[in-house]
Amino acid sequence: MEVVRTPRRAKRRIWISAAIGVVIFGLLVCVGLSVYVGWQLTHKPRAPITVTPKDYGMAYESATFTSKDGKTALKGWIIPPNGAAKMTVIFAHGYGNNRVQENVPFLPIAKRLAAEGYRVILFDFRASGESEGDMITIGVKEKDDLLGVIDYAKKHFREPIALYGVSMGAATSILAAAEDSDVRGVIADSPFSDLESYLRANMPVWTHLPNVPFTYLILAIVPALADLDLGVSSPIHAVDRVAPRPILFIHSKDDRSIPYKESVKLYNTHPDAFQLWLTEKADHVKSFSLYGDEYIERVLTFLRSLEKTSFSGGRHSYSATFLIIMEKMKMALASMNESRSECHVRSVYVDS
């Protein structure tokens, strides 16, 4: 017996088929867009290097370093100190930037440090500036780049080593310090505490796409696409191997890219060894732009405390935290003495 479909049932099947087709098409579009965005995030166009230390009145030497992977060549500069070197400070730039890091910027800071007797090394991470490599990994493989530069500094210079990084470079500096105990301390400006959890909560900041479904798709696609383990880039799991060596965290409460609570999380793991300076009204890595002199003074105070770190029996005997506390006590006493002097002057004036 032949079954005759009514027009209504036929239309329903057409609508269901069309709806399924639209859903499948939408999923394909979402997946395709996620693949494209993931590729763009790891293959960001290189920012050109438009200035050199010479433009800031500094002597410098061009250098080529080799990543810890033994194959990636990294380009950079070495800025000599004024007088005998007290310490070598290696600068680590942020995501999609280069050794100049113009939005901070790096070179004026390097000039102040060199004038105070610190040797400065600035370099380009892989796939950035003039270095080799074609993929940015947001700290996963950049850690090996920084470790390679540290190895170069240990081989060519005798003075101690400290790290100064911003954003991705700050997180990477913590990761590298955790693996190399010869790093005396880290200055970390605006780091994330854990890459995977940070991206899960803040992906729209970078992609400008809705959180659902794109964040989940990108986090699933990028590791497979780039053969990356995002869990490797996790400063919160590395700080225990840095302490008791000190870290100075700098972060603006008004950072719209990486929330300042990321630094607070890291600081709270070892408040006895670490320091935290929270600024205001500055966007991402812009604290130096707004707090120039104070920023430099805090950095220099931190570096001076590292100079006084002692070594005993081949192991670090860290007294940096004690020295910083003493420095703060001196400042407080000086302030009290000034207040007393002002009171004395006022009393003399009134009595007369």
Secondary structure in CASP SS format (residue, H / E / C, confidence):
PFRMAT SS
TARGET T0000
AUTHOR 0000-0000-0000
METHOD secondary structure of the structure
MODEL  1
M C 1.00
E C 1.00
V C 1.00
V C 1.00
R C 1.00
T C 1.00
P H 1.00
R H 1.00
R H 1.00
A H 1.00
K H 1.00
R H 1.00
R H 1.00
I H 1.00
W H 1.00
I H 1.00
S H 1.00
A H 1.00
A H 1.00
I H 1.00
G H 1.00
V H 1.00
V H 1.00
I H 1.00
F H 1.00
G H 1.00
L H 1.00
L H 1.00
V H 1.00
C H 1.00
V H 1.00
G H 1.00
L H 1.00
S H 1.00
V H 1.00
Y H 1.00
V H 1.00
G H 1.00
W H 1.00
Q H 1.00
L H 1.00
T H 1.00
H C 1.00
K C 1.00
P C 1.00
R C 1.00
A C 1.00
P C 1.00
I C 1.00
T C 1.00
V C 1.00
T C 1.00
P H 1.00
K H 1.00
D H 1.00
Y H 1.00
G C 1.00
M C 1.00
A C 1.00
Y C 1.00
E E 1.00
S E 1.00
A E 1.00
T E 1.00
F E 1.00
T E 1.00
S C 1.00
K C 1.00
D C 1.00
G C 1.00
K C 1.00
T C 1.00
A E 1.00
L E 1.00
K E 1.00
G E 1.00
W E 1.00
I E 1.00
I E 1.00
P C 1.00
P C 1.00
N C 1.00
G C 1.00
A C 1.00
A C 1.00
K C 1.00
M E 1.00
T E 1.00
V E 1.00
I E 1.00
F E 1.00
A E 1.00
H C 1.00
G C 1.00
Y C 1.00
G C 1.00
N C 1.00
N C 1.00
R C 1.00
V C 1.00
Q C 1.00
E C 1.00
N C 1.00
V C 1.00
P C 1.00
F H 1.00
L H 1.00
P H 1.00
I H 1.00
A H 1.00
K H 1.00
R H 1.00
L H 1.00
A H 1.00
A H 1.00
E C 1.00
G C 1.00
Y E 1.00
R E 1.00
V E 1.00
I E 1.00
L E 1.00
F E 1.00
D C 1.00
F C 1.00
R C 1.00
A C 1.00
S C 1.00
G C 1.00
E C 1.00
S C 1.00
E C 1.00
G C 1.00
D C 1.00
M C 1.00
I C 1.00
T C 1.00
I C 1.00
G C 1.00
V C 1.00
K C 1.00
E H 1.00
K H 1.00
D H 1.00
D H 1.00
L H 1.00
L H 1.00
G H 1.00
V H 1.00
I H 1.00
D H 1.00
Y H 1.00
A H 1.00
K H 1.00
K H 1.00
H H 1.00
F C 1.00
R C 1.00
E C 1.00
P C 1.00
I E 1.00
A E 1.00
L E 1.00
Y E 1.00
G E 1.00
V E 1.00
S C 1.00
M H 1.00
G H 1.00
A H 1.00
A H 1.00
T H 1.00
S H 1.00
I H 1.00
L H 1.00
A H 1.00
A H 1.00
A H 1.00
E H 1.00
D C 1.00
S C 1.00
D C 1.00
V E 1.00
R E 1.00
G E 1.00
V E 1.00
I E 1.00
A E 1.00
D E 1.00
S C 1.00
P C 1.00
F C 1.00
S C 1.00
D C 1.00
L H 1.00
E H 1.00
S H 1.00
Y H 1.00
L H 1.00
R H 1.00
A H 1.00
N H 1.00
M H 1.00
P H 1.00
V H 1.00
W H 1.00
T H 1.00
H C 1.00
L C 1.00
P C 1.00
N H 1.00
V H 1.00
P H 1.00
F H 1.00
T H 1.00
Y H 1.00
L H 1.00
I H 1.00
L H 1.00
A H 1.00
I H 1.00
V H 1.00
P H 1.00
A H 1.00
L H 1.00
A H 1.00
D C 1.00
L C 1.00
D C 1.00
L H 1.00
G H 1.00
V H 1.00
S C 1.00
S C 1.00
P H 1.00
I H 1.00
H H 1.00
A C 1.00
V H 1.00
D H 1.00
R H 1.00
V C 1.00
A C 1.00
P C 1.00
R C 1.00
P C 1.00
I E 1.00
L E 1.00
F E 1.00
I E 1.00
H E 1.00
S E 1.00
K C 1.00
D C 1.00
D C 1.00
R C 1.00
S C 1.00
I C 1.00
P C 1.00
Y C 1.00
K H 1.00
E H 1.00
S H 1.00
V H 1.00
K H 1.00
L H 1.00
Y H 1.00
N H 1.00
T H 1.00
H C 1.00
P C 1.00
D C 1.00
A C 1.00
F C 1.00
Q E 1.00
L E 1.00
W E 1.00
L E 1.00
T E 1.00
E C 1.00
K C 1.00
A C 1.00
D C 1.00
H C 1.00
V C 1.00
K C 1.00
S H 1.00
F H 1.00
S H 1.00
L H 1.00
Y C 1.00
G H 1.00
D H 1.00
E H 1.00
Y H 1.00
I H 1.00
E H 1.00
R H 1.00
V H 1.00
L H 1.00
T H 1.00
F H 1.00
L H 1.00
R H 1.00
S H 1.00
L H 1.00
E H 1.00
K C 1.00
T C 1.00
S E 1.00
F E 1.00
S E 1.00
G C 1.00
G C 1.00
R E 1.00
H E 1.00
S E 1.00
Y C 1.00
S C 1.00
A H 1.00
T H 1.00
F H 1.00
L H 1.00
I H 1.00
I H 1.00
M H 1.00
E H 1.00
K H 1.00
M H 1.00
K H 1.00
M H 1.00
A H 1.00
L H 1.00
A H 1.00
S H 1.00
M H 1.00
N H 1.00
E H 1.00
S H 1.00
R H 1.00
S H 1.00
E H 1.00
C H 1.00
H H 1.00
V H 1.00
R H 1.00
S H 1.00
V H 1.00
Y H 1.00
V H 1.00
D H 1.00
S C 1.00
END
